[in-house]
Each structure stands twice: as structure tokens, then as C-alpha cells.
Amino acid sequence: MYELSIALAPEVFVDIQDYEGYYQVSNYGKVRSLDRVIKEKTGKTQSSR
């Protein structure tokens, strides 16, 4: 039997320029949105993902 060992670099996310605090991209090309709080006109707050 053969044993295959692959060492993968850990996934690292960084902010996307001009979208800091909203979106990040990883060194594998994945994009994710960050959690944030939205304040409505009524003054009520809502969490958004």
C-alpha cells in the first residue's frame, strides 16, 4: 500500500480592498461575508450575515 501525505497551507482570510468589514477572500479563493449590525430607520438594529 502507498501512503499519501499532503501538507496543505492553512486557509487565511484577508479583507477585500474597499470592502473592509464586509467581505474577505482566502488564499484558496473563497469569499465570505462578515457579520455586521444594520441600523434601521426606526432605530431598531438587526444582525446581518
C-alpha positions in Angstrom: 0.0 0.0 0.0 1.0 3.6 -0.6 0.6 6.3 1.9 -0.2 9.7 0.5 0.7 12.7 2.7 -0.2 16.1 1.5 0.7 19.2 3.6 -1.8 21.9 2.9 -1.2 25.5 3.9 -3.8 26.8 6.4 -6.6 28.9 4.9 -6.0 32.6 5.7 -8.7 35.3 5.1 -7.9 38.9 4.4 -10.1 41.9 3.9 -11.0 42.9 0.3 -9.9 46.4 -0.6 -12.8 48.9 -0.5 -15.0 46.3 1.3 -13.2 46.1 4.6 -15.5 45.0 7.3 -17.9 43.5 4.8 -16.1 40.8 2.8 -12.9 38.7 3.0 -11.1 36.5 0.5 -8.9 33.5 1.4 -5.7 32.3 -0.1 -7.7 29.5 -1.7 -10.0 32.0 -3.5 -13.1 31.6 -1.2 -15.1 34.7 -0.4 -17.1 35.2 2.8 -19.2 38.0 4.2 -18.7 39.2 7.7 -21.4 39.6 10.4 -22.5 43.1 10.8 -25.2 45.1 12.5 -27.6 47.2 10.4 -29.5 50.1 12.0 -33.0 50.6 10.5 -34.7 54.0 10.0 -36.9 53.2 13.0 -33.8 52.9 15.2 -34.1 49.2 15.6 -30.9 47.1 15.0 -30.7 43.9 13.0 -27.8 41.4 12.6 -26.9 40.6 9.1 -24.6 37.9 7.8 
